[in-house]
């Protein structure tokens, strides 16, 4: 992460840098949320699945067309039928908890109805990912606060301006933490639906 140089009276550069870096953390968290399955089939569930084929590791999307024809079914149609076995193996090794059905042309993933225990496991996973996102946000805040303190120490900015920048950094951090909480509660509500 590169924090731009800032001068006395200029808060825009640090605000922009902070928002760009924290937005990246939120985008990463949103991608993580998409991989946690709710009661409905979603093609994003397979985004984290990597397949070992052609002597490299590739995302499943680079090897096949993925569709969700109904609420509890995913279909995977590989472009090269020779990759069916590798795709099937990758799904079995993933943490999706799904058993692929390979008919020689297509892989079907039938999503079972979720038990309350599985919902609880997914909520725990969700909370773990939310905490990881909050840690990322706090790390961005720390880096920017360190840059502010360093600038004050080097007499590039005054003590008053340093305090003002620190308040701005904390205010923006709090806004992003609230965003994480909103995403988390929305996903948890979707997981708890029967």
Secondary structure, DSSP 8 states (H G I E B T S, - for coil): -------TT--HHHHHHHHHHHHHHHHHHHHHHHHS--SS--GGGGTT-EEEETTEEEEGGGTEEEEEEETTEEEEEESSGGGHHHHHHHHHHSTT---EEE-SS-EEEE-----HHHHHHHHHHHHHHHHHHHHHHHHHHHHHHHHHHHHHHTTSS-HHHHHHHHHHHHHHHHHHHHHHHHHHHHHHHHHH--
